[in-house]
Amino acid sequence: MAKHWADFQYEIYLNGMSGAVPRLPTDLTRLEELTEQRLGPGPVGYVAGSAGNGSTARANRAALDRRRIVPRMLRDVHERDLSVEVLGRALPAPLALAPVGVLSIMHPGAEPAAARAAAAQGVPYILSSASSTPMEQVAEAMGDAERWFQLYWPKDIEVARSFLNRAKAAGFTALFVTLDTPLLSWRPRDLDQAYLPFLHGVGTANYFSDPAFQAALAKPVAEDANAAVLHFIGMFSDPAKTWPDLEFLRENWDGPIVLKGVLHPDDARLAADAGMDGVVVSNHGGRQVAGSVAAADALPRVAEAVGDRLTVLFDSGVRTGDDVFKALALGARAVLLGRPYVYGLGLDGEAGVEHVIRCLLAEFDLTLALSGHATPTTIGSADLIEESA
């Protein structure tokens, strides 16, 4: 039975009969400003900030805003089914929560709170390697709900192997490998506050709890936390990795593998040639390369190049239900939502994340119907026009 996501609006209106209004705005674009007002500049800057002067983050929004939906009339949309198949898994809607690290800086509930909210709505949760909660605890919070694991590919091959084995054992079914962060970018909002949570041992839970990581330390983490942090910083990412290294992942992971951070069609083709299962067209929400191509501008070329060979997913700039519609029209199978759910977590914990998921999918459901579609699978490039810049 398809879930009627749009019914959330009637739930809100009916609650209003007894004087109750939503605790958070239903316009999800307002969440960032609210978070800026309520949380400290360090954590807010870490989540909201971007590389350089923010030009790429602005370009992500502009690229989506420039595309306009062309609604079609007198089509039967009274019964809608938002469900899709992604990486061999049946999902209730074309949405997953993107991997975002160090969530404890936003709310003490951290990753388990976000994961429980995703599980409650049937939406996959992608756990970051840089989470502030060990992956096993996050898995436990989710029960048997759909969960995927994001790998920051470390220099230490044994830690990488250990992470993959632990993720498999904890029931994570797909692997997302972030390629666009072999180095930390120039991020002025963090630099101006001298704010990097990892230096305080925040966002290192998967590492500090890992037997392979611990084996490389002279003393246990509890006895010399500074040494553990320095070891983490030294092996967190590896700018020497190249395409042949993907063989290691294939040998150590038997589920779907998705490469995150692909913007060029030739890189997408190399991913397909390497036997990968999908790509995420993403510029890390504008956090890595200032002046980068907007993710939505890169999406059609990647989808055209490999859409028949790989699952093409999209993130970077998604804020509203119509953004989801546009991403699908540009060639994505589903979208990953990042900052908005993190703002929801910061403002209202688990309930805030659920609010964000339900608002986004209710708005997408209504946008779908009002544009003449009963299912995401019928959306295509003909449903958009592009305004001249």
N, C-alpha and C positions, 0 to 999 in steps of 0.2 A: 504494500500500500504506500503510495507516494506521500511524502510529508507535505502539508500545505503551509509552506513557509510564510506566505502573505498573511495568514490568519493572525500573525503577531500584532498587526495593526489593530485588529478588532479586540484582541486581548487588552491592549493598551487603552483603547477607548472605553471598554467595559469597566476596567479598573478605575477609570476616571469618574464613573458614576458614583463611586464611594469616596471621591476626592483624592485618589492616588494618582500621581503622575510619575513618569520614569525618573529614576535617580540620576541617570546620565542623559545627555542629549541624544536624540535619535538621528541628528545630523552628525555623522561620525567625523566630519571635517572639523568640528568644534572641539574635539577631545584634546588635540595637541595644546591649544591655548589654555584649556582648563588645567592640564597637567603642568604646564609651565607655571601656573599660578600657585599650585598646591604642593609641588615637590621641589626638592633642592636643585640648584643649578647644575651640580655635578651629574647626578643621575639623569635629569631631563636632557642635558646637553649630550650625554652619552647615547641616549636613544634617539633624540630628535636631530642631532647634529649630522653633518655630512662632510665629505672631503672638500678641501679648499674653501671657496666662497659660497658653496652650496649650489653651484650652477647646474650640476647633474641632477640633483633632487628637483630643482625647479623645472629642468627640461623633461623629467619623467612626467610631471603633472601637465606641462604644456602639451606634450605629445598625446596624452589621453584627452585633454580638453579640446584639442584641435579636431579630433574625430567626433563627428556628430551622428547620432542614431537617426535613421529614417524609418519611422513607424509605418507599418502596413495595417490596413483595416479589413474588417469583415472576415476575419479568420477565426475559427473555433478555438478559443483559448480558455474555455470554462474549466477544463480539467488539465492541470499541468503536472509534469513529472520532471523534476530537476536532476534526477539521478543520472550518474555517468559511471563509466568504468575507467579507472586510471591505474596503470601498472598492474593490471589483472585483478584489481580490487573494486568491488561495487561500492560507490560512495553515494550519499543522499543528495549531494550537490557538488558542483565543480569547484570545490574549495578545500584547502588545507591551511593550517596555521604554520607560517614560516618559522624556521629555526631562528630564535633570538636568544643570545646568551645572557648570563648574569641577571636573571630576572629578580633576584633577591634585592637588587638596588631599587626596584620599583615597588615591591610589596613583599612582606614576609612570607606570604603564601607561595611566592616564586613559581617555579616550573610546575610543581604538582597542581597548583590552583588552576593554571592555564590548561594543563593537560586534562584535568577533571571536567572543565568547562567544555573543551573540545569533545571529550568522550560523551558527555551528556547530550550533545547535539549530533553525534555521529560523524563529526568532522575529524579527519586525521590530524594528529599533532606531530610535528617534526621537532625532535629534541636536538638542541645544539650541543656539540662537544663541549662548548664553553659554558655549560649550564652551572648554576650554583647548587644543584642537587644531583647526586649520583643517579645514573640512568636506571638502576634497579629500583630506586624509590619512586621515580616518575612512572615506571612501568606498573608498579604496584598500585599507584594512585589511579591508574586507568583501567584496571581490571583487564578484560579481553578486548578493549576498544582498539581501533586501528592506530598504530603508531609507527613512525619512520624515524630513522636516525641520521643526523647530519655529522659528517666527519670533517674536522679540520685536520688535514693530513700531516701528521707530525714527522719530524726528522727521524725519530727513533722508530725503526720498523717493528720492534717488539711491542711498543705501546700501541701502534696502529693495529697490529694483529690482535692484541688483547682487547682493544676497544670493539673490534668487529665481532670477536667471539662473545664478549659480554653483551653486546647489543642483540645478537642472535638469541642468546640464552634468555634475554629479557623480553623476547617477543616482538622486537622491532622487525618489520617485514621488508622494508625497502631502505636502501642506503643513498643518501644525498651527499655528494662530495663537493665541497665548496672550492672552486678553483681560483676565485678572484681575490683571495687574501693571502698570497704567499708572503706579503709584507703588510704591516699596518700602514694605512695611508696617513697623509697630513690632514689632521682633523682639528681645526682651530678652536672649536668649542671645548674640546677636551684639553687641548694644550693650554688654553687660557686659564683653565681651572687646575691645570696640572693633575688631571683626573684620569687615572687608569685603574679600574677596580682590581685587575689581575695582580697588581703589585701588592695588594692587601690580601691576597689569597681568596678573592671573590671571583667566582666563575671558573674555579679550578677543581671543582668537586670530583669530576670524572677522572682527573689526573691523580689527584692526591689519594683517591681510593683505589687506584689501579696497581695491581701487583707488579707489572712490568715497569711502571714508573717508579714505584717504591724501591724496586731492586737496584735502580741506578743511583740511589741516594746513599750517602755515607751514614746518615742518621735518619730515624723515622721522622715523618713530617712534624709530628707534635713536638719533637725535641729540637728541630732546627727549621722553623717555618720559612725563614729567609732563604736558606739554601734550596728548599723545595720550590719557592717562587722563582728563584734565579734559574733553576734547572728547567722549570716550565717555560719561562720566557725564551730560553735558548733552544728548545726543541718544539715549540708550539707549531711553527709552520716551516715550510721548506721551499725556498724559491728555486731550488735546483731541479724540482720535479719536471718531467717531460712526458709526452704521450705514451712511450713504451712502459712507463711505470704503472699504467692502468692495469697491466697484467696481474700485478700483485693483488689488486682489489678483486679481480675476477677469481683468482685462486683462493681468496680468503672470505668471499661472500657469495652465497648461492642464491640470493634473491635479486630483485631488480636493482640496478645501479643507475643513478641519475647524476649528471654533472651540472652543477649549479654555477651560474656566472657566465654562460655562453652568450655572446653577442654577434659573432661573425658566422655567416653560413658555412665557411670552410672549417671552422672549429666544430660546428655541429656535424658536418660530414665526417670529420676525424673521429668524433665520438661514436658515430654509427659504425664506422669501419673498425673501431676498437671493441665492438660488441657491447656497447653500453645500451641501456634501455630507454633513457630519456635525457632531456636537457631542461634546465630552467633558464629561460631568457631573463637575465637579471643583471643589473649593475650594482647590486648590493644596496639598493635603495639610495644610490648616489653617495655611498659612504667610502668608496675606494678610489675612483678616478674622477677628479674634477675635470669638467670639459668633455666627459664621455658622451657617446651617443645615448639618447634616451632609450630605455628598454622597449617602450611601445613602438618606437621607430625601427628597432632591430628585429622585432618579433615577426613581421610578415616575411622577411627574407629568410629567417631561420626556418619558419614553418614551411615555406615553399621548398627549401632545400632538403629537409629531412622529415617532414610531417608524415610521410608514408613509411618511414623506417623507425622513427623514435616517437615516444610520448613527449610532446612539447608543452611545457608548463611555463608560467609567467609570474614574475613578481616585480616590484619596484614602482611605487606610485599609486597602488590600488587603495582607494579610500571609500568608495561608494558602490552601490549595486550596479549603477550604469557603467562604472569602470570594469566590473566583471564581464558585463555584456560585451563591451568593446574589446577586451582582451580575447574573448572567445571568437569574436568576429574577425580579429586579426590573426587567428590561427592557433591559439592556445587550447589545450584540452581542459585545463583547469588553472586556477590561480592560487598563489600562496599569499596570505595576508600577514603583514608584519606589524609595523608600528601601531596601527589602530588598536589591535588587541592588547598590545603592551600598555598603551594609555588606559584602556579599560581596566587592565589589571592594576595599574598604579592608582587609579581613582576609586575602584570598588572591588578589588580582589577577584575571586572566582566569578562572582555574580556580574562583575563588570565585563569580563571576557565573554560570558554567555550573552550578555546584552549586545555586545559588538557583533558576535556571530549572527544572532537572530535579526538584528537590524539590517546587516549587510545582505543576508539572504532573503529577507522579506522584501527589501527594496529591489534586489535582483529579480525575484519572482514577479513582482509587479511590473518592472521594466520589461521583462521578457514578454509578459502577456500583453501589455499595452503597446508593444512594438510588433505584435502579431505572431508570437511564437508560443508553443505549448511545451517545448523541450529545448534544452541548450544545443542539442545536436543539429538543429536546423538553422542555427545562426551562422552567417557567413559574411564575406567581404561586401556583398551587395547591400547589407544592412547599414553600412556606414558611408558617409562622405567625409572627405578631408578638407577642412577650410584652409585656404591659403594663409601662410604665416604672416 
